[in-house]
Amino acid sequence: MRLFSRRQAKTQAKILNDDNNNYPSNVKFAFNTKAHLVEKPQPYPPIKNGLVCTVVFLDGENVNFEVDRKALGRDLYDKVIIHTKLIESDYFGLQFTDTHNVEQWLDATKSIKKQRKTGPPYTFRFRVKFYTSDPRNLHEELTRYLFVLQLKDDIRTGKLDCPSGSDVELTALSMQAELGDYTSDEHSTNNVFEYRFLPDYKHTEQFEQDVIQKWTTYKGLTPADCEVQFLNKARWLEMYGVDLHTVTGKDCLEYKLGLTPTGILVFENEVKIGLFIWSKVTRIDFNRNKLTIIVIEDDDNDPRLQRDFVFLFRCNDEKECKHFWKCALEYHVFFRTTSATKLKKNAKSSFTRTGSRFRFSGRTECQTAALATLPNRNTNFERKASHRFSRRASYAIRKKLQEQETLREQEDERLKKLKCEQEAKFDENKKIAEFKSVTNSFLSNHDLTLTSKRSSSLSSSQKNLSLSATQRLDNLIQGSSNDLLFE
């Protein structure tokens, strides 16, 4: 394995030399109030029939770099490092998406055109490749700033889950670094919403109020102080620095393998079920889309003996399988080698495959940390303001809207109740009308009966009147005395 090329050493020496001499006389800079010290687009002489590569930096800046058509990955990366004036560059890399929709890292030892099949344009993203296991290993303020930008992006996109409590602290530190000390006259929950350091579904009213309260406790902290505290808190998040890869197990179930500075995590349904520590991993190999990981463990019967355990996984295709193998090899070498003198040039790792020319070509974390012995340099850079999203209605306006909605619901309820009362009253009136109709019909029939009786009585009376007086008298005489008395 290669420690780092002479070209890299010359690049780092050039950066230090440029800083000690302020800036070379042949390089001009443009000042942008919202960005870093931005180099004008022609610091290098134009290349005939060259490749124009666009690099998207963590602060959102897009810069075009022109390289030779046969240039290697390191040629482009060296220009990027000179542009950023970054010393601890081995934590970072250039990422792109290949034709199989797999996120790949630009290989420094291979041609750019052979790796980037689609283009022009040739677009790359400058990203953190290795998340440091201890933020104290980051000695440069610029490096810490770039790490914070990467972690903010991971949290915002949901790649790094931030539990309740930690999200308030990290957001409050970000607000302090962005806007300084909190003042009630200038700041409100609107500011928290505008920056949106978390996914949208987590930006509740209560969360924003908690951030404001926590923000006040960080009064007096500079942006650099906030970044140090941010990294010290973020490193304890469960998924900090975990590079996830989806695979299928021998049981045909889906698993996720996470590369970390400690080893390889195994997840099933988002639950961590195992960890392969780097010191226990003896070999990682692949054949087409089949991935093999060999881990040694102590024998249960005899602790002095060790047994090999073979784990088999399958990826979607050979491209993904090889990508995981390459990432695992780089993680193992970068974090596992603790002494810079132990890693010799072109040394082979236990992960190296027969017939593969891929080798780790950078420095290890230990070697990168050794750069702290270099003399302090003046790193002048300007922090770019984070992207602001559109404003929303203030809390007072939204509260008024909520009150109006409550009144509208109450009015709807009142109208509904009134409608029910009217329907009940209508039914009652209908029943009364029916009762009256029945009553009137009954009374009408009763009147007809009475009229009929009266008519018959009247005809009888008229008949009696038509009798002679003697007959009427006889009728009265006939009958007993009681009848007479009764009459």
C-alpha positions as CSV (number, residue, x, y, z in Angstrom):
1,M,0.0,0.0,0.0
2,R,1.2,3.5,-0.7
3,L,1.5,6.1,2.1
4,F,1.0,9.1,-0.2
5,S,2.6,10.1,-3.4
6,R,5.3,12.6,-4.0
7,R,2.7,14.7,-5.8
8,Q,0.6,14.9,-2.6
9,A,3.7,15.9,-0.6
10,K,4.5,18.6,-3.1
11,T,0.9,19.8,-2.9
12,Q,0.9,20.1,0.9
13,A,4.3,21.9,0.7
14,K,2.9,24.3,-1.8
15,I,-0.1,25.0,0.5
16,L,2.2,25.7,3.4
17,N,4.5,27.8,1.3
18,D,1.6,29.9,0.0
19,D,0.3,30.5,3.5
20,N,3.7,31.6,4.8
21,N,4.1,34.0,1.8
22,N,0.5,35.2,2.1
23,Y,-0.5,34.5,-1.5
24,P,1.6,34.1,-4.7
25,S,1.8,37.2,-6.8
26,N,0.4,35.5,-9.9
27,V,-2.8,34.5,-8.2
28,K,-5.7,36.9,-7.7
29,F,-8.6,36.5,-5.4
30,A,-12.2,37.8,-5.3
31,F,-13.9,38.5,-2.1
32,N,-17.5,37.3,-1.6
33,T,-19.3,38.3,1.6
34,K,-21.3,35.0,1.5
35,A,-18.5,32.6,0.7
36,H,-14.9,31.7,1.4
37,L,-12.0,33.6,-0.1
38,V,-12.9,32.6,-3.7
39,E,-10.1,32.2,-6.2
40,K,-10.8,33.6,-9.7
41,P,-11.7,31.0,-12.3
42,Q,-8.3,31.2,-14.1
43,P,-5.6,30.4,-11.5
44,Y,-4.3,27.7,-13.9
45,P,-3.4,28.1,-17.6
46,P,-6.0,26.8,-20.0
47,I,-5.4,23.2,-21.2
48,K,-6.0,22.4,-24.8
49,N,-8.8,19.8,-25.2
50,G,-8.9,19.5,-21.4
51,L,-11.7,18.2,-19.2
52,V,-13.8,20.7,-17.3
53,C,-14.8,19.2,-13.9
54,T,-17.3,20.9,-11.7
55,V,-16.8,20.4,-7.9
56,V,-19.7,21.1,-5.5
57,F,-18.3,22.0,-2.1
58,L,-19.9,21.6,1.3
59,D,-20.9,25.2,1.6
60,G,-22.8,25.1,-1.8
61,E,-20.0,26.7,-3.9
62,N,-19.6,25.3,-7.4
63,V,-16.1,25.6,-8.9
64,N,-14.9,24.5,-12.3
65,F,-11.4,22.9,-12.6
66,E,-9.8,22.1,-15.9
67,V,-7.5,19.1,-16.2
68,D,-5.9,17.1,-19.0
69,R,-8.1,14.5,-20.8
70,K,-5.8,11.7,-19.5
71,A,-5.6,13.1,-16.0
72,L,-5.8,10.8,-13.0
73,G,-8.1,11.3,-10.0
74,R,-5.2,12.7,-7.9
75,D,-4.6,15.5,-10.5
76,L,-8.1,16.9,-9.9
77,Y,-8.0,16.3,-6.2
78,D,-4.7,18.2,-5.9
79,K,-6.2,21.2,-7.6
80,V,-9.2,21.0,-5.2
81,I,-6.9,20.9,-2.2
82,I,-4.9,23.9,-3.4
83,H,-8.2,25.8,-3.9
84,T,-9.4,25.0,-0.4
85,K,-6.0,25.4,1.2
86,L,-6.7,22.3,3.3
87,I,-3.9,20.5,5.1
88,E,-5.9,17.6,6.7
89,S,-7.2,16.5,3.3
90,D,-7.1,12.8,3.8
91,Y,-10.4,12.8,5.7
92,F,-12.1,14.1,2.5
93,G,-12.7,12.8,-1.0
94,L,-14.6,13.5,-4.3
95,Q,-17.8,11.6,-4.7
96,F,-19.9,10.9,-7.8
97,T,-22.8,8.7,-8.9
98,D,-22.0,6.0,-11.4
99,T,-24.2,4.6,-14.2
100,H,-25.5,1.9,-11.7
101,N,-26.7,4.7,-9.3
102,V,-24.0,3.7,-6.8
103,E,-22.2,6.4,-4.9
104,Q,-18.5,6.0,-5.8
105,W,-15.3,7.8,-4.5
106,L,-12.9,9.1,-7.2
107,D,-9.9,6.8,-7.2
108,A,-6.7,8.8,-7.2
109,T,-4.7,6.2,-9.1
110,K,-7.1,5.8,-12.1
111,S,-8.1,8.0,-15.0
112,I,-11.0,10.3,-14.5
113,K,-12.6,9.4,-17.8
114,K,-12.5,5.7,-17.1
115,Q,-14.2,6.2,-13.8
116,R,-16.7,8.9,-14.8
117,K,-18.5,7.2,-17.7
118,T,-21.1,9.9,-18.2
119,G,-20.2,13.4,-19.2
120,P,-19.5,16.1,-19.8
121,P,-20.4,17.8,-17.5
122,Y,-18.2,15.9,-15.0
123,T,-19.6,16.7,-11.6
124,F,-18.1,15.7,-8.3
125,R,-19.1,16.4,-4.7
126,F,-16.4,17.3,-2.1
127,R,-17.4,15.3,1.0
128,V,-16.1,13.9,4.2
129,K,-14.9,10.3,3.4
130,F,-13.6,9.3,6.9
131,Y,-15.4,10.6,10.0
132,T,-12.7,11.0,12.7
133,S,-13.2,8.8,15.7
134,D,-12.1,11.6,18.0
135,P,-12.6,15.3,17.1
136,R,-9.5,16.2,19.0
137,N,-7.6,14.7,16.0
138,L,-8.8,17.6,13.9
139,H,-6.2,20.3,14.5
140,E,-7.2,22.9,11.9
141,E,-10.2,25.2,12.3
142,L,-11.0,24.9,8.6
143,T,-11.2,21.1,8.9
144,R,-13.6,21.3,11.8
145,Y,-15.7,23.7,10.0
146,L,-16.0,21.4,7.0
147,F,-16.8,18.5,9.3
148,V,-19.7,20.5,10.9
149,L,-21.1,21.3,7.4
150,Q,-21.0,17.6,6.5
151,L,-22.8,16.6,9.7
152,K,-25.4,19.3,9.3
153,D,-26.1,18.0,5.8
154,D,-26.3,14.4,7.1
155,I,-28.8,15.4,9.9
156,R,-30.9,17.6,7.5
157,T,-31.3,14.8,4.9
158,G,-32.0,12.1,7.6
159,K,-28.8,10.1,6.9
160,L,-27.8,10.8,10.6
161,D,-30.6,10.3,13.0
162,C,-30.6,12.9,15.8
163,P,-32.7,11.9,18.9
164,S,-34.7,14.3,21.0
165,G,-32.6,16.4,23.2
166,S,-29.5,16.2,21.1
167,D,-31.3,17.8,18.2
168,V,-32.1,20.9,20.4
169,E,-28.4,21.2,21.5
170,L,-26.9,20.9,18.1
171,T,-29.4,23.3,16.5
172,A,-28.8,25.8,19.3
173,L,-25.1,25.6,18.7
174,S,-25.6,26.1,15.0
175,M,-27.8,29.2,15.6
176,Q,-25.1,30.6,17.9
177,A,-22.5,30.1,15.2
178,E,-24.7,31.5,12.5
179,L,-26.2,34.6,14.2
180,G,-24.3,35.1,17.4
181,D,-25.8,35.8,20.8
182,Y,-29.6,35.6,21.0
183,T,-31.5,38.9,21.5
184,S,-35.3,38.9,21.7
185,D,-35.5,42.1,19.6
186,E,-33.7,40.5,16.6
187,H,-34.4,36.8,16.8
188,S,-37.4,34.5,17.1
189,T,-38.6,31.0,16.3
190,N,-38.8,32.2,12.7
191,N,-35.0,32.2,12.5
192,V,-34.9,28.5,13.6
193,F,-37.5,27.6,11.0
194,E,-35.6,29.5,8.2
195,Y,-32.4,27.5,8.6
196,R,-34.1,24.1,9.2
197,F,-31.2,22.0,10.5
198,L,-33.5,19.0,10.9
199,P,-36.0,17.2,8.6
200,D,-39.2,19.2,8.2
201,Y,-41.3,16.8,10.3
202,K,-39.2,17.5,13.4
203,H,-39.6,21.3,13.1
204,T,-42.5,21.7,15.6
205,E,-43.4,24.8,17.5
206,Q,-42.3,23.2,20.8
207,F,-38.9,22.3,19.3
208,E,-38.2,25.8,18.1
209,Q,-39.1,27.3,21.5
210,D,-36.8,24.7,23.1
211,V,-34.0,25.8,20.7
212,I,-34.5,29.5,21.7
213,Q,-34.2,28.6,25.4
214,K,-31.0,26.6,24.8
215,W,-29.6,29.2,22.5
216,T,-29.5,31.7,25.3
217,T,-27.2,29.5,27.3
218,Y,-24.4,29.6,24.6
219,K,-24.0,33.4,24.9
220,G,-20.4,34.5,24.2
221,L,-19.3,31.5,22.2
222,T,-17.5,32.1,18.9
223,P,-18.2,30.1,15.8
224,A,-15.0,28.1,16.3
225,D,-16.1,27.3,19.9
226,C,-19.5,26.2,18.7
227,E,-18.0,23.9,16.1
228,V,-15.8,22.2,18.7
229,Q,-18.8,21.6,21.0
230,F,-20.9,20.5,18.0
231,L,-18.4,17.8,17.0
232,N,-18.0,16.6,20.6
233,K,-21.7,16.1,20.9
234,A,-22.3,14.7,17.4
235,R,-19.6,12.0,17.8
236,W,-21.8,10.2,20.4
237,L,-24.8,9.8,18.1
238,E,-25.4,6.2,17.3
239,M,-25.0,6.5,13.5
240,Y,-22.2,9.0,13.5
241,G,-19.8,8.2,10.7
242,V,-21.6,5.0,9.7
243,D,-21.4,4.2,6.0
244,L,-24.4,1.9,5.3
245,H,-24.6,-0.7,2.6
246,T,-27.7,-2.9,2.0
247,V,-27.1,-6.6,1.5
248,T,-29.1,-9.9,1.7
249,G,-28.2,-12.6,4.2
250,K,-28.0,-16.3,3.8
251,D,-31.6,-16.5,5.2
252,C,-32.8,-14.3,2.3
253,L,-33.5,-11.4,4.7
254,E,-32.3,-7.9,4.2
255,Y,-29.5,-6.6,6.3
256,K,-27.4,-3.4,6.4
257,L,-23.6,-3.4,6.9
258,G,-22.2,-0.2,8.4
259,L,-18.5,0.7,8.1
260,T,-17.2,2.6,11.2
261,P,-13.8,3.4,12.7
262,T,-14.4,0.5,15.1
263,G,-15.5,-2.2,12.7
264,I,-18.5,-3.4,10.7
265,L,-21.9,-3.0,12.3
266,V,-24.8,-5.4,11.3
267,F,-28.3,-4.1,11.3
268,E,-31.6,-5.9,10.9
269,N,-34.8,-3.8,10.5
270,E,-32.8,-0.8,11.8
271,V,-31.8,-2.7,14.9
272,K,-28.1,-3.3,15.6
273,I,-27.5,-7.0,16.0
274,G,-23.8,-7.4,15.8
275,L,-20.3,-5.8,15.4
276,F,-17.3,-7.2,13.6
277,I,-14.3,-5.4,15.2
278,W,-11.5,-4.7,12.7
279,S,-9.0,-6.6,14.8
280,K,-11.2,-9.7,14.6
281,V,-11.9,-9.4,10.8
282,T,-9.3,-11.5,9.0
283,R,-10.6,-11.3,5.5
284,I,-13.1,-9.7,3.3
285,D,-13.6,-10.9,-0.3
286,F,-16.2,-11.0,-3.0
287,N,-17.0,-13.2,-6.0
288,R,-19.4,-11.5,-8.4
289,N,-22.3,-10.4,-6.1
290,K,-21.4,-12.7,-3.2
291,L,-19.6,-11.1,-0.3
292,T,-17.6,-13.1,2.3
293,I,-16.5,-11.8,5.7
294,I,-14.3,-14.0,7.9
295,V,-14.2,-13.2,11.6
296,I,-12.2,-15.0,14.3
297,E,-13.6,-15.5,17.8
298,D,-12.4,-17.4,20.9
299,D,-13.5,-21.0,21.2
300,D,-16.1,-21.6,23.8
301,N,-14.5,-24.9,24.9
302,D,-10.9,-23.6,25.0
303,P,-10.3,-19.8,25.3
304,R,-6.7,-20.4,24.1
305,L,-8.0,-21.4,20.7
306,Q,-9.8,-19.3,18.1
307,R,-12.3,-20.3,15.5
308,D,-13.1,-18.8,12.1
309,F,-16.7,-17.8,11.4
310,V,-17.6,-17.2,7.8
311,F,-20.5,-14.8,7.0
312,L,-22.0,-14.8,3.5
313,F,-24.0,-11.9,2.1
314,R,-25.3,-11.0,-1.4
315,C,-25.4,-7.6,-3.0
316,N,-27.7,-6.5,-5.8
317,D,-24.9,-6.8,-8.4
318,E,-21.1,-7.1,-8.7
319,K,-20.7,-3.3,-8.8
320,E,-22.2,-2.8,-5.4
321,C,-20.2,-5.8,-4.0
322,K,-16.9,-4.4,-5.2
323,H,-17.8,-1.0,-3.9
324,F,-18.3,-2.3,-0.4
325,W,-15.1,-4.3,-0.6
326,K,-13.1,-1.2,-1.6
327,C,-14.7,0.9,1.1
328,A,-14.0,-1.7,3.8
329,L,-10.4,-2.0,2.7
330,E,-9.9,1.8,3.0
331,Y,-11.7,2.0,6.3
332,H,-9.6,-0.9,7.7
333,V,-6.3,0.7,6.6
334,F,-7.2,4.3,7.6
335,F,-8.4,3.6,11.1
336,R,-6.8,0.3,12.0
337,T,-3.1,1.2,11.4
338,T,-2.1,3.1,14.5
339,S,1.6,3.7,13.8
340,A,2.8,5.6,10.7
341,T,6.0,3.5,10.6
342,K,4.2,0.2,10.5
343,L,2.6,0.8,7.2
344,K,5.2,0.3,4.5
345,K,4.9,1.4,0.9
346,N,3.1,-1.2,-1.3
347,A,2.4,-3.4,1.7
348,K,-0.5,-5.8,1.2
349,S,-3.6,-6.0,3.4
350,S,-5.4,-9.2,4.4
351,F,-8.3,-7.7,2.4
352,T,-6.3,-7.5,-0.9
353,R,-7.7,-9.7,-3.6
354,T,-5.5,-11.6,-6.0
355,G,-5.5,-9.9,-9.4
356,S,-6.9,-6.6,-8.1
357,R,-4.8,-3.5,-8.6
358,F,-6.8,-1.5,-6.1
359,R,-4.6,-0.2,-3.2
360,F,-5.2,2.4,-0.5
361,S,-3.2,5.4,-1.6
362,G,-3.7,7.9,1.2
363,R,-2.4,8.6,4.7
364,T,-3.8,6.9,7.8
365,E,-5.6,8.8,10.6
366,C,-2.5,8.5,12.7
367,Q,-0.3,9.9,9.9
368,T,-2.8,12.7,9.4
369,A,-2.8,13.5,13.1
370,A,1.0,13.8,13.0
371,L,0.5,17.0,10.9
372,A,-0.2,18.7,14.2
373,T,3.6,18.9,14.7
374,L,3.8,21.3,11.7
375,P,4.0,25.0,12.6
376,N,0.8,26.9,13.0
377,R,-0.3,28.7,9.9
378,N,-2.6,31.6,9.4
379,T,-5.9,30.1,8.1
380,N,-8.0,33.0,7.0
381,F,-11.3,31.8,5.6
382,E,-14.8,33.1,5.8
383,R,-17.7,31.0,6.9
384,K,-20.5,31.0,4.4
385,A,-24.1,31.6,5.7
386,S,-26.3,28.5,5.6
387,H,-29.1,28.3,3.1
388,R,-32.3,30.0,4.3
389,F,-35.7,28.6,3.5
390,S,-38.8,30.7,2.9
391,R,-40.4,32.3,5.9
392,R,-43.7,31.0,7.3
393,A,-46.4,32.8,9.2
394,S,-45.4,34.0,12.6
395,Y,-46.5,32.3,15.7
396,A,-49.1,35.1,16.5
397,I,-50.6,34.9,13.0
398,R,-50.8,31.2,13.1
399,K,-52.3,31.4,16.6
400,K,-54.9,33.7,15.3
401,L,-55.6,31.4,12.4
402,Q,-56.0,28.6,14.9
403,E,-58.5,30.7,16.9
404,Q,-60.5,31.4,13.8
405,E,-60.5,27.7,13.0
406,T,-61.8,27.0,16.5
407,L,-64.5,29.6,16.1
408,R,-65.5,28.2,12.7
409,E,-65.7,24.7,14.3
410,Q,-67.9,26.1,17.1
411,E,-70.2,27.8,14.6
412,D,-70.5,24.6,12.6
413,E,-71.4,22.8,15.8
414,R,-74.0,25.4,16.7
415,L,-75.5,25.3,13.2
416,K,-75.6,21.5,13.4
417,K,-77.3,21.6,16.8
418,L,-79.8,24.2,15.5
419,K,-80.6,22.0,12.6
420,C,-81.2,19.1,14.8
421,E,-83.5,21.2,17.0
422,Q,-85.4,22.4,13.9
423,E,-85.8,18.8,12.7
424,A,-87.1,17.7,16.1
425,K,-89.5,20.7,16.2
426,F,-90.7,19.9,12.7
427,D,-91.4,16.2,13.7
428,E,-93.2,17.4,16.8
429,N,-95.4,19.8,14.8
430,K,-96.1,17.1,12.3
431,K,-97.3,14.8,15.0
432,I,-99.5,17.5,16.5
433,A,-101.0,18.1,13.0
434,E,-101.6,14.4,12.6
435,F,-103.2,14.3,16.0
436,K,-105.4,17.3,15.2
437,S,-106.4,15.7,12.0
438,V,-107.5,12.5,13.7
439,T,-109.3,14.5,16.4
440,N,-111.1,16.6,13.9
441,S,-112.2,13.5,12.0
442,F,-113.4,11.9,15.2
443,L,-115.3,15.0,16.2
444,S,-116.8,15.2,12.7
445,N,-118.1,11.6,12.9
446,H,-119.4,12.2,16.4
447,D,-121.3,15.3,15.2
448,L,-122.9,13.3,12.4
449,T,-124.0,10.7,14.9
450,L,-125.5,13.3,17.2
451,T,-127.2,15.0,14.2
452,S,-128.6,11.6,13.2
453,K,-129.9,11.0,16.7
454,R,-131.4,14.5,16.9
455,S,-133.1,14.0,13.5
456,S,-134.6,10.7,14.7
457,S,-135.7,12.3,17.9
458,L,-137.2,15.2,16.1
459,S,-139.1,13.0,13.7
460,S,-140.5,11.0,16.7
461,S,-141.6,14.2,18.3
462,Q,-143.2,15.3,15.2
463,K,-144.9,12.0,14.9
464,N,-146.2,12.3,18.5
465,L,-147.5,15.8,17.7
466,S,-149.4,14.3,14.7
467,L,-151.5,12.1,17.1
468,S,-154.8,13.2,18.5
469,A,-155.0,14.7,21.9
470,T,-157.0,11.6,23.2
471,Q,-154.3,9.2,22.0
472,R,-151.6,11.4,23.5
473,L,-153.5,11.4,26.8
474,D,-154.0,7.6,26.6
475,N,-150.3,7.2,26.2
476,L,-149.7,9.2,29.2
477,I,-152.3,7.3,31.3
478,Q,-151.1,3.9,30.3
479,G,-148.2,2.9,32.5
480,S,-147.7,2.6,36.2
481,S,-147.6,5.2,38.8
482,N,-143.9,4.8,39.1
483,D,-143.5,5.6,35.4
484,L,-145.6,8.6,35.9
485,L,-143.5,9.7,38.8
486,F,-140.4,9.0,36.8
487,E,-141.7,11.0,33.9
